[in-house]
């Protein structure tokens, strides 16, 4: 009964959205479904077809990750000065074309080039999709719902995509790339139908030079609070990905493949089920309190990993569930606040600059591997858990101070 009621609430909330928001969300869902269907299996396909080594795969995927992160702020700045819709359509069509290349040509150099080019295009597209969704909000209170619904739909795609991709990967079929091209064609149609151009400056006062933009962002206390908080959150949450796998390998845990599969199922289940029923409460939760709750759950998850000396599978799953609760709370929250507080004329730029905070996770696997090999996983996860305390405290204080300042400004106005 409660599951049905939760599903009805979600569908009712989705139906009540403005048409432009629903269109963007549908297009985003299709694109993410294709990405989750294909990207997790790129490494397997290349290893089987071309004998690509793990080291080569690691290098190419690291390069592609950094390329995407660096492209995001550039895309945001350019979109605020030029035509946002055109940049989004160009990025989408480039990705669609790259998938078509993979359908027609199959060689290791082609795969390498496509992976990097596609990452650059996705890096340019992602912040603009977020800012375009934020533009659909009639009032600030609506932004939280939009970004929570987006987060939920992306995770549904994350659950369904790999299931579809397994079939294509097992059959060594290029049809997955054709499906990817079709998905991005749908996204292009959605962008054309719902995304407006960024307002073009009509006089010099409206133009914002890049040095001034960076100064405005760097001196914006709330933006920098969110940037730093997300930077550390991503680093700490990333301990539950590759570092946890490294720790299981270090412990020579029995049935490691079964544990990893169970961890993924737990993560997806918590997102798709718990988030559905907590969404209304999370939207209403005060921002500074939400940050405290998120870091509290993350700290608990990391502590469970650190002290699971008996290597009980149930405790690994409890740890993942707790960390996933932190992700559910924090990720949509930060995106919502960045979208709300960004100056309208600089919303794309702010979202692009904010995406740079995700770079914190790039070095986590390498550093974690060194620490685990030398000291074991206990000290790594315990230190990560303890780091949650000062980061949560600073984030809470800064968000509280900013909220008071905003309320005073509203009363004066």
N, C-alpha and C positions, 0 to 999 in steps of 0.2 A: 504493500500500500504506500509506504513512504517513498520507495524508489519511483513508483508511478507518479506520485505527487511532485517529486523533485524533477523528473523528466518533463512533466507538464509545465512546471514553473520555468524551466530553461527554455522550452519551446515558445512559451508565451512571451518571455522577455525578448527572445530573438525576433518574434513576429512584430513586436511593438517598436522595433528599431526603425529609424529612417531608412528609406529605400537605398540611399547611397551607402549607408553603413552595412546593410545586409549584403549588398553587391560586393563591397570590398572584402568582407569576411568570407563570402563564398569563394571568391577568387583566391584569397590567401589560403583557404583550406585546400583547394584543388592543387595549388602549387606546392604546398607543404606535403600533401599526400604523395605527390610524385617524387619529391626530394627524399622523403623517408623510404620510399619504395626502391630508390636507386642508389643513393649515396652510401648506405651501410654495406652495400655489396660491391662497390667499386674495387675495393682491395682484393676481394675474392676473385672477381672476374679477371683482374689484371694478373694475379698470381697464377691462375689456371691457364689463361690464354698466352701470356708472354713470359711467364716465369719471373715476374718482377719480385725482387727481394723485399723483405720486411723493412730494411734500412732505406731503400729507395722509396717505398710507400710512405714511410714516416717523414722523409724529407719533403716529398711533394705535397702531402696533406698539411704539413706545418707551414710551408710556403703559401699554400692556398688560404689557410686560416688567417695568416697575417695580412695577406693581400685584401681579404674581405674586410677585416677590421680597419685597415688604413683607408680603404675606399669610402667607407661610410661617412666620415666627416666631410670629405671632399664633395661627395654627392649632395649632402645637406646644404653646404654653402652655395654650391652652384645652383641648386634648385631654388633657393631663396632669391637668387639674382636673375634666373632665367625662367624657363617653362618647366615646372615640376612634372606635369603630365607627360611631356615629351621625353623627359629623362626616364621616367618610369616605363613608358612604352618601349623606348629604345633598349633598356636593360632587359625587359621581358622578352622582346623579339630576339635579342642576342642569345638568351638562354634557350629559347625555342629552336633557334637555328643550330646551336651547338648540340642539342639532343639529336637533331636531324643528321648532323655530321657523324655522330656515333652510330646512327642506324646504317649509314652508307659506307663508312670507313672504319676499319678495326686494326689499329697498330699501336704499339706502346707510346711512341712520340705523340700521336694524335690524342690519346687518352691524357697524357701529361698536360698538353696544351689546353685541352678542353677543361680539365679540372681547375686549372688556374684561372682561365678566362671566365668560367662559370662562377667561380668564387668572387671575382671582381664584380661581375654583373649583379650577383646576389647582394654583395656588400653595398652597391649603389642603390639597389631597390629596397632593401629592408627598412631603413629609417624613413623613407618616403611613404611606404605603405603604412607605417605607424602614424606618421604625422597626418596623412590623409584621413585615417580613421578618426583621429582626434578632432579633425575639422568637422566631422559629422555630428559632434555633440552640440545639442542646442544650448546646454548650460554646463557649467563645470561639474555639477553633480553627476552628469551622465557619463563622464569620461571613465570613471572606475568600472561601470558596467560594461562599456565597450571593450576595455582592455582585459577584463576578466573573461568575457565571452571569447575574445580572440585567443587568449591563453588556453582556454578549454578546447576550442576547436583545433588548435594546433596540436594539442596532445591527443585528441582523437585521431588526427592524421598520423601522429607518431605511433599510435597503437595499430592502426590498420595498414599503414604503408609497408612496414617490414613483412607482414603476413602476405601481402601481394608480391613483394619483392622476392620472397623465398622461392616462389614458383618459377619466376623468370630466371633467377640465379641457378636453380636446380636444373633447368632446361637449357642453360647457357644461351638464352634468347635475347636478341636485340630489340624485341617488341616492347620491352620496358622503356627504352629510349623514345620510341614512338609515342607511348602513353605519356611520357614526360613532356614531349613537344605539344601534345594535345592539351595537357593540363595548363601549360603556360600560355597557350593560345586563348584558353578560357579566361585566364588572369588578364591578358591583354584586353580582351573584350570588356571585362569588368572595370578595368582602369579607364577605358575610353568612355564607359557609360556613367561613371560615378566620380572620378577624380577631377577636380578643377585645377586650373593653372594657378601657380603661386601669383599673388598680386604683384604686378610689375611696378616698380617705383616710377612715379611721375615727376619727381623733382629731386634735387640733390640731397635735400634733407632726409628723404626716405631711403637713400642708398646707404648701406652699411659696409664700409671697407672691411676687408678680412682682419687686419690688425685690430681694428676697433671691436669687431665681433668677438675675437679671442679675449680681448680685455674685458668686454662686458660679461662673457661667460665665466672667466676666471675670477672676477670680482663679485659674481652672483653667489651669495652665501648658500642659498638653498640648492642651486645646481651643483656646486662643488661638494656639498654634503651628500647629495644623492650619488654623485660620481664616485666619491671615495668609499661610501658605504657599499655600493654595488661592486666596486673593485675588490674589496675584501670579501664580500659575500660570495662572489664568483670563485675567488681563490679557495675559500673555505669549503664551499659546496663541492668544488671540483675534487676534493679529497675523496668523495664518495664514488668517483668514476675510476679512472685508471689506477690511482694509488691504492684503492681498496682491492682491486684485482691483483696488483703487485703484492699487497700484504697477504692475500690468500695464497699466492704462489710461494711467498717466503715461508709461510707456515706449512707448506706442503699439505694443504687442506684436502681431505678426501672428498670426492664427488664435486670438484670445483666447478665443472661445467653445469651441473645441476644447480649449484648455489647461485652462479651468475645468472642463469635463466630465471631462477626464482626471484632474484633481486630485481631484474627487469620487469617481471610480472607485478611485483609488489609496487614498484615505482609507478607503473601505469595504472594499476588499480586504485592507488591512493589518489592520483590526479583525477581520474575519470569518475570516481565514486564520491570520495570525500569532498573534493572541490565543488562538486555539483550541489551538495547540501550546505556547504559553508559559504557559498558565494554571496548570499544576501548579507550575512554577518560580516564578511570580510570587506564588502563595499562600504558598510556603515562604520567600520572600525577606524578610530582616529589614527592618523598616519604615524605619529611617534609611538603610540602603543603597539601598532602593527609591527614596527621594526623590532621592538623589544621581544614580542612573541615569536617572530621569525628567528631571531638569533638564539632565543632560548631553546626552541625545538632543534635547531641545527647543533647547538652545543651538546644537547642531550644525545643526539645521534652519534656525534663524534666520540663522546665519552663511552657510549655502549660499545663502539668498535674498539676503543683503546683498552677496555677492561674485559673484553670477551676472551678471557684466557682459556676457557674450556672449549672454544671454537664451536659454540652451539649455533646451528643454522638459524634457529628461531631468533636469536639475538641479532644476527646479521640483518635479518628481515625487519626487525623492530627498528634498527638503526636507520635503514633506508626509508622506512615509513616516516620516521621523525624528521629526517632531512628533507624529504619530499614535502612535508607540511610547511617547512620553512620556505621552500621554493614557491609553493602555492601562494603563500602570503606575500612574499617580498617581490617577486618578479613582476606581477601585474601592478603592484603598488608603485614601484619606482617608475615604471613606464607611464603610469597615470599622472604622477606628480610632475615629471619632466614635461609632459604634454601640456599640463595645466599651467605651469609657471612660466613656460617659455613665452617671450614676446611674440605676438602673432606674426610679425614680419620676419622673425628669426626661428620659427618653430622647426623647420626642416634642419637648419644648422644645429640647433640645440640637440635634436634627436640624433643627428649624425655624430656630434661630438660625444654625446652620452654613450654611444655604442663603443667608443674607445675603452670604456671602463671594463669591457669584457676581455680585454687583452690580458688581464690579470691571471687568467687560467692557462695561458699559452705555455708557460714554463713549469706548470705544476707537475706534469708527468715526469719530466726530467729530474727536477729537484727531489720529488718524492721517491723516485727510484734510488737516487744516491743515499738519501736518509735511511730508507728501509734496508738497503744492503748493508749499511754500516751499523745502524743502531736498532733496526727492527721497526715495526709499525706502531708499537705502543707509544713511544715518545712523540712520533709525528702526529698522531691523532689526538693525543693529550694536549700537545702544544697548540694544535689547531682549535681545540675546544676552549682552551683558556684565552685564546686570542678573541674569541667571540665576545667576551665580557667587555674589554675596553672599546671595541668597535661599536657594540650595541649601546654602550653608555654615551659615547661621543655622538653617535647618530641621534639618539633620543634627545640629548640636550640641544643640539643644533636645530633639529626639527621643531622642538618645543619653542625655542626662541624665535624661530622664523614664523611660526604660527601666531605667536603673540604680536609680533611686528606687523603681520598681515592684518590681524584684527584691529589693531590701533589705526592702521592706514585706512581701513574701511570705515571706521567710526569717524575719523577726521574728514574723510570724503563725504 
